[in-house]
Amino acid sequence: MKKYLSLLLGAVGLVVAGVATTGCWLFVVDEPEMPKSMLNK
């Protein structure tokens, strides 16, 4: 029983880590440019 629980938790952790990494990359790539009118203020 402990073996299956550890496998399940490991799989969930792997998926969560993958999603978090992808989310960070998408945020960095998709960051919009700041308008120059906001920079002058």
C-alpha positions as CSV (number, residue, x, y, z in Angstrom):
1,M,0.0,0.0,0.0
2,K,2.8,2.4,0.9
3,K,4.5,1.7,-2.5
4,Y,1.4,2.7,-4.5
5,L,0.9,5.8,-2.4
6,S,4.5,6.9,-3.0
7,L,4.1,6.2,-6.7
8,L,0.9,8.2,-6.8
9,L,2.4,11.2,-4.9
10,G,5.5,11.1,-7.1
11,A,3.5,11.2,-10.3
12,V,1.3,14.1,-9.0
13,G,4.5,16.0,-8.0
14,L,6.0,15.4,-11.5
15,V,2.9,16.7,-13.2
16,V,2.7,19.8,-10.9
17,A,6.3,20.6,-11.5
18,G,5.9,20.3,-15.2
19,V,2.9,22.6,-15.3
20,A,4.6,25.2,-13.1
21,T,7.6,25.2,-15.3
22,T,5.5,25.6,-18.5
23,G,3.5,28.4,-16.8
24,C,6.6,30.3,-16.0
25,W,7.9,30.1,-19.5
26,L,4.6,31.2,-21.0
27,F,4.5,34.2,-18.6
28,V,8.0,35.3,-19.7
29,V,7.3,34.8,-23.4
30,D,3.8,36.3,-23.3
31,E,4.7,39.4,-21.3
32,P,3.3,42.5,-23.1
33,E,5.4,45.5,-23.9
34,M,4.9,48.6,-21.8
35,P,3.6,51.6,-23.6
36,K,6.0,54.5,-23.8
37,S,3.3,56.9,-22.4
38,M,3.6,54.9,-19.1
39,L,7.4,55.2,-19.1
40,N,7.3,59.0,-19.3
41,K,5.2,59.4,-16.1
